[in-house]
Amino acid sequence: MAEITAALVKDLRERTGAGMMECKKALVESNGDIGDAEVWLRKHGIASAAKKATRATKQGLIGSYIHHGGQLGVMVEVNCESDFVARTDDFKELVHDVAMHIAAADPKFIRKEDVTQDVLDKEREIQRARALNEGKPEKMVDKIAEGRMNKFYEEVCLLEQPFVKEATLTVGQLVKTKIAKLGENISIARFVRFKVGDVAAMEAGGEEAAGEAVPAGQQAGNGNASA
């Protein structure tokens, strides 16, 4: 297989507007041939999905998922461009799948850009200390810590998490496949996740919040989702 270089990935991203991970996958599937990779992206609708990303999403649905036993529940708002698309089975399936994923994976933010600076600073300091404890050269510690932040984003950001029903896709990639299929931009606006016992844990001084309301661009809160 041909080597998939950073320059090749960058070239494909500039041609198509697709994300880095989608471009890497397309190049792997196409054995490094950038022309074939572009065709692969078009066939999967990812390139066209990227071009719709700036279009306004003012319609949509609020979906819910209650886990078996009633101990865990999620509400999520997913937006699209038209009421017509919001009423399709494909869109309803996406909303349900996202709610179920949130229940299982417990994200704290929607996207990487939403992670607050204090959380980032704390995580970087943890990763720096970890690298130092492993005996890494001090001059390399900051670079190592930054490299490990990608794993952190996968753990806490909804769109970066592997989709629970298909781990080869991230939730962000799942949304893009639906954008390609339905022909409209789709965005996840906010969610709230409740787990029985979280309120008691918080009142006792625990770190868990009583539900996790996440309007777009904000950190998980205490269950009070603002419009």
FISEDREN-322389 format. One record per residue (C-alpha): x, y, z. Coordinates in steps of 0.1 Angstrom, whole numbers. Example, Ala and Ser with C-alpha at 12.3 -4.5 7.8 and 13.67 -1.06 7.14 Angstrom:
123	-45	78
137	-11	71
END
This chain:
0	0	0
12	35	-8
23	57	20
-4	81	32
15	113	39
3	144	56
8	164	24
-14	139	5
-42	143	32
-39	180	30
-41	180	-8
-73	159	-6
-88	181	21
-82	212	0
-98	196	-31
-129	183	-13
-134	202	19
-138	169	38
-124	163	72
-89	149	80
-101	115	92
-124	111	62
-96	120	38
-72	95	55
-98	67	52
-105	76	15
-68	75	7
-64	41	25
-94	27	6
-79	40	-26
-44	28	-20
-30	64	-19
-45	74	-53
-58	110	-47
-81	108	-78
-97	76	-66
-99	90	-31
-119	120	-43
-143	97	-61
-146	75	-29
-155	106	-9
-181	117	-35
-196	82	-35
-200	83	2
-213	119	1
-187	132	25
-174	159	2
-208	172	-6
-217	172	31
-188	195	39
-200	221	14
-234	222	33
-218	228	67
-224	266	67
-261	264	58
-286	274	86
-304	247	105
-336	261	120
-358	230	119
-354	196	135
-365	174	164
-360	169	201
-355	132	207
-351	111	238
-337	78	250
-345	61	283
-322	32	291
-337	-1	302
-346	1	339
-353	38	338
-320	47	356
-305	68	327
-321	91	302
-312	116	275
-328	144	255
-311	158	225
-320	185	199
-308	178	164
-314	204	137
-318	204	99
-329	229	73
-365	219	66
-395	204	84
-398	180	55
-364	164	63
-372	165	100
-402	142	94
-382	116	75
-375	82	90
-337	87	83
-336	118	103
-357	103	132
-333	74	132
-303	97	135
-319	116	164
-326	83	182
-291	70	176
-275	101	188
-296	101	220
-287	64	226
-250	71	220
-250	100	245
-265	76	271
-238	51	265
-207	73	260
-214	102	283
-198	130	263
-192	164	281
-191	186	250
-205	186	215
-174	195	196
-137	202	202
-143	240	199
-167	238	229
-141	225	254
-135	254	279
-101	267	284
-99	257	321
-107	221	311
-80	222	283
-54	237	307
-61	210	333
-59	181	308
-27	195	293
-11	197	327
-22	161	334
-6	149	302
26	169	308
29	154	343
23	119	328
50	124	302
75	136	328
67	107	351
74	84	321
108	99	318
103	117	285
128	145	277
115	178	291
120	195	258
96	170	242
70	171	270
47	198	256
47	182	221
39	148	236
11	163	258
-4	180	228
-4	148	208
-23	130	235
-50	156	235
-66	139	205
-74	109	227
-89	133	252
-112	149	226
-124	114	216
-134	107	252
-152	140	259
-165	154	226
-196	139	211
-187	145	175
-152	129	180
-164	98	198
-166	64	180
-203	57	173
-215	30	197
-233	11	170
-204	13	144
-170	20	159
-154	26	125
-174	58	123
-173	88	146
-206	105	155
-194	134	134
-190	111	104
-224	95	111
-240	130	108
-221	137	76
-235	104	60
-270	116	68
-262	151	54
-251	134	22
-282	111	21
-308	138	30
-293	167	11
-295	192	40
-271	204	66
-276	188	100
-263	199	134
-265	188	170
-276	218	190
-276	206	227
-283	176	249
-290	168	285
-281	135	302
-297	124	335
-285	95	356
-303	84	388
-281	93	418
-262	122	403
-280	148	423
-272	130	455
-235	127	445
-233	164	437
-249	174	470
-225	151	488
-196	170	471
-190	145	443
-177	156	409
-206	143	389
-232	169	378
-269	163	382
-276	157	346
-255	173	319
-271	200	298
-249	209	269
-261	238	247
-238	241	217
-205	258	226
-209	252	263
-195	228	289
-217	202	305
-238	219	332
-263	210	359
-292	200	338
-306	234	331
-304	236	293
-309	271	279
-325	278	246
END
